[in-house]
């Protein structure tokens, strides 16, 4: 039986060929959150395919067969409207890298490759400190991350770089916590999971990237403003939990322990159907929370436009950031129904996606990095 029963969604003006299961449908997204794509998107697809091959994150035949259908560039091209082309390309490659890293985490967890996992985490932490030194690392995930980080660090300057690095160090540590949880069979409580998920989804790193997109580093008083933080948290919680909702069948099949639905089942005693309904309720509430916060952020942007040149630049940057926070909703929503990543019922083995393989990986290290065949997402 299919994981979710697919039916035609009532309103899909942007993507009429896509069907959305009733359990996953969000009519307010389809009606009130227009879908946008950066004009660089077609070129981005081509560049992303080339990058995946060059970084050896995916062998050439897998790139040709799966890269476009996974729709990773579509996802990012809908997030960061207005970004310079070279920045969007760097963000897209970071996103593809994140998918690959997530699947390596899964396979290392499944096979108990603790030594290899710890080595990878050390390499990623070191990359944030000195990316240029890791560009030729033998592990494609470390070298690919270094390439992305170096390109991102060229955008705004040392203070933004330090903040991004601080946020991403926490992401790596949270993934390590998930690794330990899986090795001990620990399903986090709902509250603990929500906090952990905000790190493993890299909430604040993705929000950081709104600033180079706007070509402006926001001052602390704006970034820490309650309205700005509420809007940012709403868009990121929506994205993380909607991902949980759509990936629940895949993660149950793969014995994953980290999913809001799984925590609800384990610790709140909900049935699968009840858990799906509860996660759906929570993602819907995120939309309402964002719409309320968005008004306050736009009001703040108006106040920042004090008649000075600098005030106008800051106001425009805040408007750009909240505009792209809004774009997360439609981009995340449609991505999950277009990407082959979530079509678990079409896989030969429901526990492992067809674009993921353990070839070339061993506990003592990577025996032949040219054979690595990992790509995927959270």
ZISULFEN-V213926 format. One record per pair of residues at least 12 apart in sequence whose C-alpha atoms are under 8 Angstrom apart, sorted by the first residue. I is the first residue (numbers start at 1). GAP is how many residues later the second one is. D is the distance in Angstrom with one decimal. If there is no record, write none. Layout:
# ZISULFEN-V213926
((I & GAP & D) (I & GAP & D))
This chain:
# ZISULFEN-V213926
((1 & 344 & 8.0) (2 & 343 & 5.8) (3 & 246 & 5.9) (3 & 341 & 7.6) (3 & 342 & 6.7) (4 & 17 & 6.1) (4 & 19 & 7.2) (5 & 16 & 5.4) (5 & 17 & 7.3) (5 & 18 & 7.9) (6 & 13 & 6.4) (6 & 14 & 5.8) (6 & 15 & 4.0) (6 & 16 & 6.9) (7 & 12 & 5.8) (7 & 13 & 5.9) (7 & 14 & 5.3) (7 & 15 & 6.6) (8 & 12 & 6.1) (8 & 13 & 7.4) (9 & 12 & 7.4) (9 & 13 & 7.4) (9 & 16 & 7.0) (10 & 17 & 7.7) (11 & 16 & 7.3) (11 & 19 & 6.2) (11 & 20 & 6.9) (12 & 18 & 6.1) (13 & 17 & 7.9) (14 & 20 & 7.9) (14 & 21 & 6.7) (18 & 319 & 6.8) (18 & 320 & 6.8) (19 & 318 & 7.2) (20 & 317 & 6.5) (23 & 253 & 7.4) (23 & 254 & 7.4) (23 & 257 & 7.6) (24 & 221 & 7.4) (24 & 222 & 7.2) (24 & 256 & 7.1) (26 & 258 & 7.5) (29 & 300 & 6.9) (29 & 301 & 6.1) (29 & 304 & 7.7) (30 & 300 & 7.5) (33 & 293 & 7.4) (33 & 294 & 7.3) (33 & 296 & 7.1) (33 & 297 & 5.8) (34 & 293 & 7.9) (34 & 296 & 6.7) (35 & 43 & 7.3) (35 & 292 & 7.1) (35 & 295 & 5.5) (35 & 296 & 6.5) (36 & 42 & 5.5) (36 & 45 & 7.7) (36 & 291 & 7.2) (36 & 295 & 7.7) (37 & 37 & 7.3) (37 & 40 & 5.3) (37 & 41 & 4.6) (37 & 44 & 7.0) (38 & 39 & 5.1) (38 & 40 & 6.3) (38 & 42 & 7.3) (38 & 43 & 5.3) (38 & 44 & 7.1) (40 & 37 & 7.8) (40 & 45 & 6.4) (41 & 32 & 7.0) (41 & 33 & 7.0) (41 & 36 & 5.8) (44 & 29 & 6.6) (44 & 45 & 6.3) (44 & 48 & 7.8) (45 & 23 & 7.1) (45 & 28 & 5.9) (47 & 42 & 7.6) (48 & 25 & 7.4) (48 & 41 & 7.6) (48 & 44 & 7.3) (48 & 45 & 6.4) (49 & 14 & 6.3) (49 & 15 & 7.8) (49 & 18 & 6.7) (51 & 42 & 7.3) (55 & 85 & 6.0) (55 & 88 & 7.3) (55 & 89 & 5.8) (56 & 84 & 6.0) (56 & 313 & 7.4) (56 & 314 & 6.3) (56 & 316 & 7.0) (57 & 40 & 7.7) (57 & 43 & 7.0) (57 & 83 & 6.1) (57 & 84 & 7.0) (57 & 87 & 7.9) (57 & 315 & 6.6) (57 & 316 & 6.6) (57 & 317 & 6.1) (57 & 318 & 6.6) (58 & 314 & 6.7) (58 & 315 & 5.0) (58 & 316 & 6.0) (58 & 317 & 6.4) (59 & 311 & 7.6) (59 & 312 & 7.1) (59 & 313 & 7.2) (59 & 314 & 6.1) (62 & 293 & 6.8) (62 & 311 & 7.7) (66 & 289 & 7.0) (69 & 269 & 7.8) (69 & 270 & 5.9) (69 & 271 & 5.8) (70 & 268 & 7.8) (70 & 269 & 4.5) (70 & 270 & 5.1) (70 & 271 & 5.9) (71 & 264 & 6.8) (71 & 267 & 7.1) (71 & 268 & 5.3) (71 & 269 & 7.8) (72 & 20 & 7.5) (72 & 23 & 7.3) (72 & 24 & 6.4) (72 & 267 & 7.8) (73 & 19 & 5.9) (73 & 23 & 8.0) (74 & 257 & 7.8) (74 & 261 & 7.1) (75 & 256 & 5.6) (75 & 257 & 6.5) (75 & 260 & 5.8) (76 & 12 & 7.7) (76 & 15 & 7.3) (76 & 16 & 5.8) (76 & 19 & 7.4) (76 & 255 & 7.8) (77 & 15 & 7.7) (78 & 249 & 6.4) (78 & 250 & 7.0) (78 & 252 & 7.9) (78 & 253 & 5.2) (79 & 245 & 5.9) (79 & 246 & 7.5) (79 & 248 & 5.7) (79 & 249 & 5.3) (79 & 252 & 6.5) (80 & 130 & 6.9) (80 & 133 & 6.3) (80 & 244 & 6.0) (80 & 247 & 8.0) (81 & 132 & 7.5) (81 & 243 & 6.5) (82 & 131 & 6.2) (82 & 132 & 7.0) (83 & 129 & 7.3) (83 & 130 & 4.2) (83 & 131 & 6.8) (83 & 132 & 7.9) (84 & 129 & 6.9) (87 & 64 & 7.7) (87 & 65 & 7.1) (87 & 68 & 7.8) (87 & 125 & 7.8) (87 & 126 & 7.4) (90 & 58 & 5.7) (90 & 61 & 6.3) (90 & 62 & 6.6) (91 & 57 & 7.5) (91 & 61 & 7.8) (93 & 55 & 6.6) (94 & 51 & 6.9) (94 & 54 & 5.7) (96 & 279 & 7.6) (96 & 280 & 7.4) (96 & 281 & 7.6) (97 & 44 & 7.1) (97 & 47 & 6.8) (97 & 48 & 6.8) (97 & 278 & 7.7) (98 & 278 & 7.6) (98 & 279 & 6.3) (98 & 280 & 7.6) (99 & 276 & 5.9) (99 & 277 & 3.9) (99 & 278 & 3.2) (99 & 279 & 6.0) (100 & 41 & 7.6) (100 & 274 & 5.6) (100 & 275 & 3.9) (100 & 276 & 4.7) (100 & 277 & 6.3) (101 & 40 & 6.7) (101 & 274 & 7.5) (101 & 275 & 7.5) (101 & 276 & 7.6) (102 & 274 & 6.5) (102 & 275 & 5.5) (102 & 276 & 5.4) (103 & 253 & 7.4) (103 & 271 & 6.5) (103 & 272 & 6.4) (103 & 273 & 5.4) (103 & 274 & 6.5) (103 & 275 & 7.6) (104 & 270 & 6.6) (105 & 12 & 7.4) (105 & 70 & 7.7) (105 & 74 & 7.2) (107 & 251 & 7.3) (109 & 70 & 5.9) (109 & 73 & 6.4) (109 & 74 & 6.6) (112 & 71 & 7.0) (113 & 249 & 7.7) (113 & 250 & 5.4) (114 & 249 & 7.6) (115 & 248 & 6.3) (115 & 249 & 7.1) (116 & 246 & 7.6) (116 & 247 & 5.6) (116 & 248 & 6.5) (116 & 249 & 5.9) (120 & 19 & 7.9) (120 & 21 & 7.9) (120 & 22 & 7.1) (121 & 51 & 6.6) (121 & 55 & 7.7) (123 & 19 & 6.0) (124 & 18 & 5.9) (124 & 21 & 7.3) (124 & 48 & 7.6) (125 & 44 & 6.2) (125 & 47 & 7.4) (127 & 15 & 7.2) (127 & 18 & 7.3) (127 & 19 & 5.6) (127 & 22 & 7.8) (128 & 18 & 7.6) (128 & 21 & 7.0) (128 & 37 & 5.7) (128 & 40 & 7.9) (128 & 41 & 7.6) (129 & 36 & 7.6) (131 & 15 & 4.7) (131 & 16 & 7.2) (131 & 18 & 6.4) (131 & 19 & 5.8) (132 & 14 & 6.6) (132 & 15 & 7.8) (132 & 18 & 6.7) (134 & 12 & 5.8) (135 & 12 & 6.1) (138 & 228 & 7.9) (138 & 231 & 7.1) (139 & 227 & 7.0) (139 & 230 & 6.7) (140 & 229 & 7.0) (155 & 57 & 6.2) (156 & 56 & 6.3) (156 & 59 & 7.5) (156 & 60 & 7.4) (156 & 61 & 6.8) (160 & 57 & 7.0) (164 & 41 & 5.9) (164 & 44 & 6.6) (167 & 35 & 7.6) (167 & 37 & 6.4) (167 & 38 & 5.9) (168 & 34 & 7.0) (168 & 37 & 6.4) (170 & 29 & 6.6) (171 & 28 & 5.1) (171 & 29 & 5.3) (171 & 30 & 7.6) (171 & 31 & 5.8) (172 & 28 & 7.7) (174 & 22 & 6.4) (174 & 25 & 6.0) (174 & 26 & 5.8) (175 & 25 & 5.9) (178 & 80 & 7.4) (181 & 76 & 7.9) (182 & 74 & 7.5) (182 & 75 & 6.6) (185 & 72 & 7.5) (186 & 71 & 7.2) (187 & 70 & 5.4) (187 & 71 & 6.7) (187 & 75 & 7.8) (187 & 76 & 6.3) (187 & 79 & 7.3) (188 & 69 & 8.0) (188 & 70 & 7.4) (188 & 75 & 6.3) (189 & 74 & 5.8) (189 & 75 & 7.9) (189 & 78 & 6.1) (190 & 70 & 6.8) (190 & 73 & 5.4) (190 & 74 & 6.3) (190 & 77 & 7.2) (193 & 65 & 7.3) (193 & 66 & 7.7) (193 & 67 & 6.9) (193 & 70 & 7.3) (194 & 66 & 7.4) (197 & 43 & 7.2) (198 & 38 & 7.8) (198 & 39 & 7.2) (198 & 42 & 7.6) (201 & 39 & 6.2) (201 & 177 & 7.4) (203 & 30 & 7.5) (203 & 33 & 5.7) (203 & 34 & 7.9) (207 & 25 & 6.8) (210 & 110 & 7.8) (210 & 111 & 5.4) (210 & 114 & 7.3) (211 & 106 & 7.4) (211 & 110 & 6.9) (214 & 103 & 5.3) (214 & 106 & 5.9) (214 & 107 & 6.8) (215 & 102 & 7.4) (216 & 97 & 7.9) (216 & 98 & 7.4) (216 & 101 & 6.2) (218 & 96 & 7.3) (218 & 99 & 7.7) (218 & 100 & 7.8) (227 & 66 & 5.4) (227 & 67 & 7.5) (227 & 69 & 5.8) (227 & 70 & 5.6) (228 & 65 & 7.3) (228 & 66 & 8.0) (228 & 69 & 5.8) (228 & 94 & 8.0) (230 & 59 & 7.6) (230 & 60 & 7.1) (230 & 63 & 6.0) (231 & 58 & 7.3) (231 & 59 & 5.0) (231 & 60 & 7.9) (231 & 62 & 5.1) (231 & 63 & 6.1) (231 & 66 & 7.8) (231 & 91 & 7.5) (231 & 94 & 7.4) (232 & 58 & 8.0) (232 & 93 & 6.7) (234 & 52 & 5.0) (234 & 53 & 7.0) (234 & 55 & 6.2) (234 & 56 & 5.3) (235 & 51 & 6.9) (235 & 52 & 7.5) (235 & 55 & 6.6) (235 & 90 & 6.1) (235 & 91 & 7.2) (235 & 93 & 6.5) (235 & 94 & 6.7) (237 & 46 & 7.5) (237 & 49 & 6.9) (238 & 44 & 7.9) (238 & 45 & 5.0) (238 & 46 & 7.9) (238 & 48 & 5.6) (238 & 49 & 7.2) (238 & 91 & 7.4) (239 & 89 & 7.3) (239 & 90 & 7.0) (239 & 93 & 6.2) (241 & 19 & 6.9) (241 & 38 & 6.9) (241 & 41 & 7.8) (241 & 42 & 6.3) (242 & 37 & 7.7) (242 & 38 & 7.6) (242 & 41 & 6.3) (242 & 90 & 7.9) (242 & 91 & 7.6) (243 & 93 & 7.4) (243 & 135 & 7.9) (244 & 15 & 5.5) (244 & 16 & 6.3) (244 & 17 & 7.1) (245 & 15 & 7.9) (245 & 16 & 7.1) (245 & 31 & 6.6) (245 & 34 & 6.4) (245 & 35 & 7.1) (246 & 90 & 6.8) (246 & 96 & 6.8) (247 & 95 & 6.1) (248 & 13 & 6.9) (248 & 14 & 7.8) (249 & 95 & 7.1) (250 & 92 & 7.0) (250 & 94 & 5.8) (250 & 100 & 6.8) (250 & 101 & 6.9) (251 & 100 & 7.8) (253 & 97 & 5.9) (253 & 98 & 4.9) (254 & 96 & 7.2) (254 & 97 & 4.2) (254 & 98 & 6.6) (255 & 96 & 7.7) (260 & 19 & 7.0) (261 & 14 & 5.2) (261 & 15 & 6.4) (261 & 17 & 8.0) (261 & 18 & 6.5) (262 & 13 & 7.7) (294 & 28 & 6.9) (297 & 21 & 7.7) (297 & 22 & 7.9) (297 & 25 & 7.3) (298 & 20 & 7.9) (298 & 21 & 6.6) (298 & 24 & 7.9) (301 & 13 & 7.8) (301 & 14 & 4.6) (301 & 15 & 7.3) (301 & 17 & 6.0) (301 & 18 & 6.4) (302 & 13 & 6.6) (303 & 12 & 7.9) (341 & 12 & 7.4) (341 & 35 & 7.5) (355 & 18 & 7.2) (355 & 19 & 6.9) (355 & 20 & 6.5) (355 & 21 & 7.7) (356 & 17 & 5.9) (356 & 18 & 4.8) (356 & 19 & 6.1) (356 & 20 & 7.4) (357 & 15 & 7.5) (357 & 16 & 5.3) (357 & 17 & 6.0) (358 & 14 & 7.4) (358 & 15 & 7.1) (358 & 16 & 7.6) (359 & 12 & 6.3) (359 & 13 & 6.0) (359 & 14 & 6.8) (360 & 12 & 5.7))
